[in-house]
């Protein structure tokens, strides 16, 4: 019995040795080291991001690459764990010799990796995590983000609320969001922006369910009791889905206007709720499958569908944008090795993306390294163009990129030493 | 016999130190980071096993102390500045000693599975506090920028700093394990009633080793903060406690160095397999299953018995 067991181990070892070293023998490559959660709650965000990044890479390499370099993506499941992600990022830098760190859905992981990026002077392209801290409080020279942060979406939300107040006066507001940093950040930033735009409001309730809470009934009944005119939601993914499904029988959406400007309008929510998604909810996300109606956006969505058999959630476009940003920077500098020159190339870079409406081109703010984009907020309407969803967003309101950026006084108050130094 | 085993121990220690001391010569940052991780987790696992393998107390809450060490450094640096890195390391360790001493009075009243559940409960309590008290701890955002000042800021110097601390700690624990105190701890595991008959106090000895093990867990947590340059609430989550149990079982809980080897193997699998597939936790699961079903004595335990069998020409009876 024992001897057999040892033989088994020997066999396993021998097999492990037979696994060929599949290191690509390409001579000139731009290596991108991606970290996304591929399993678990945020797994869909990672799968969509990697699929979209691969799509962008195939497009670029299909046209001959950049300056003689082919792009190559290596990807590891971050499991949304910061300590493990740091370990992987260090491996990427010291053993795989990547030129760029890339990705990340969780802001906690993003914050840990921006520290690694700073230590090793390796450029980190953020494609999905939304914490404003990364481009303000913790900004460091080698970090760039190619999707909107929570400050931008909350500023757009505040502007939307301001317009609504003019059209149909509302007074009271309440907030529900997951009880961790992302949830609290959104609420603080929304209040900051409401004050900044001179909106008068009274807070009648704050509700802090746990992340991935299964049951929202207690919160829903308190919201109904507190009677806010507006309910802001900072929930994301499955939490938004669960909340909407559970609130529906209580008629919550007739009693209060549900508004979720950061992640509530993700396609994931529409496809998971189907007919149960109430009409007239005010939602947004960092990318929409049906806005803008430009050729570029239509092509992006249909290419993604062809590749994966599903429509993309917003994280996909962020990853797609990240790859194009890298390609553009390498094109300008001529090689992927000169980090300092690449930083210069990213600063102020103009990048035409699927989510840009006609007449606008996204650009990376040279000061904060944050991409500046238009934000569109919509209302849920019946629309069966993107099954299994039966609701999509419509009745769009568009907020100009410049209006939703953090103002200089915010940057002065919260900015990292690096950012403050550059503001002088 | 004595002299031979002394010589062997000396050889082992020499080899251990030389191998780890030579890692920076490779000039490969990847190996350096990996070795650093193995050292720190290895110490954590060995300290944990003093509690589990030696004294028979399965704590499912050692993440509490690992996290305390990390947050000692993190909070000090966050609020007082980078120069406080080492002070934070000390503060975390001291805090762990105090917390373990006080907590010891609560959790060591019970034994067996009740002890395990209580430690788990306190660990999760600490995790929840850190996670939710985001104004102070940064919550789920964690704390970044934990770089020691002065020469310790250099990766290689910091690595040697860890190596020295880990070597001293492991040496201390080894001495403790081999001392009369260690013998009492083993007796506590095997037959607490008899320990009482011998006039020794069971709970006092349990509390003592609980505090010692926790102090080294905190030291590991503090050192880890410097390796990653950031900390996160995950450090305090039960998964961390679970990981250190896996390491011990994999390496062999009845061998002093077993957990250290277990830590090394798990960290290497995590990295090497993780690079190829997102299902690396499945591989760890399979490895654990194989170990528990076929080699219950753990890697080191099986190696020792394998050697013993070779020496006696395979004539030894199975299961000794």
HADDOCK unambig.tbl for C-alpha pairs under 7 A between the chains (distance, minus, plus):
assign (segid A and resid 5 and name CA) (segid B and resid 294 and name CA) 6.56 0.50 0.50
assign (segid A and resid 76 and name CA) (segid B and resid 274 and name CA) 6.71 0.50 0.50
assign (segid A and resid 76 and name CA) (segid B and resid 275 and name CA) 6.02 0.50 0.50
assign (segid A and resid 76 and name CA) (segid B and resid 278 and name CA) 6.42 0.50 0.50
assign (segid A and resid 77 and name CA) (segid B and resid 278 and name CA) 5.12 0.50 0.50
assign (segid A and resid 82 and name CA) (segid B and resid 232 and name CA) 6.75 0.50 0.50
assign (segid A and resid 86 and name CA) (segid B and resid 228 and name CA) 6.47 0.50 0.50
assign (segid A and resid 90 and name CA) (segid B and resid 30 and name CA) 6.88 0.50 0.50
assign (segid A and resid 91 and name CA) (segid B and resid 30 and name CA) 5.81 0.50 0.50
assign (segid A and resid 94 and name CA) (segid B and resid 29 and name CA) 5.53 0.50 0.50
assign (segid A and resid 94 and name CA) (segid B and resid 30 and name CA) 4.99 0.50 0.50
assign (segid A and resid 95 and name CA) (segid B and resid 30 and name CA) 5.63 0.50 0.50
assign (segid A and resid 107 and name CA) (segid B and resid 141 and name CA) 6.63 0.50 0.50
assign (segid A and resid 108 and name CA) (segid B and resid 140 and name CA) 5.93 0.50 0.50
assign (segid A and resid 108 and name CA) (segid B and resid 141 and name CA) 4.35 0.50 0.50
assign (segid A and resid 108 and name CA) (segid B and resid 142 and name CA) 6.40 0.50 0.50
assign (segid A and resid 111 and name CA) (segid B and resid 141 and name CA) 6.90 0.50 0.50
assign (segid A and resid 111 and name CA) (segid B and resid 144 and name CA) 7.00 0.50 0.50
assign (segid A and resid 112 and name CA) (segid B and resid 144 and name CA) 6.23 0.50 0.50
assign (segid A and resid 112 and name CA) (segid B and resid 230 and name CA) 5.87 0.50 0.50
assign (segid A and resid 115 and name CA) (segid B and resid 144 and name CA) 6.53 0.50 0.50
assign (segid A and resid 115 and name CA) (segid B and resid 145 and name CA) 6.27 0.50 0.50
assign (segid A and resid 179 and name CA) (segid B and resid 132 and name CA) 6.88 0.50 0.50
assign (segid A and resid 180 and name CA) (segid B and resid 132 and name CA) 6.41 0.50 0.50
assign (segid A and resid 180 and name CA) (segid B and resid 139 and name CA) 6.38 0.50 0.50
assign (segid A and resid 180 and name CA) (segid B and resid 140 and name CA) 5.94 0.50 0.50
assign (segid A and resid 181 and name CA) (segid B and resid 134 and name CA) 6.70 0.50 0.50
assign (segid A and resid 181 and name CA) (segid B and resid 139 and name CA) 6.10 0.50 0.50
assign (segid A and resid 181 and name CA) (segid B and resid 140 and name CA) 5.73 0.50 0.50
assign (segid A and resid 181 and name CA) (segid B and resid 141 and name CA) 6.20 0.50 0.50
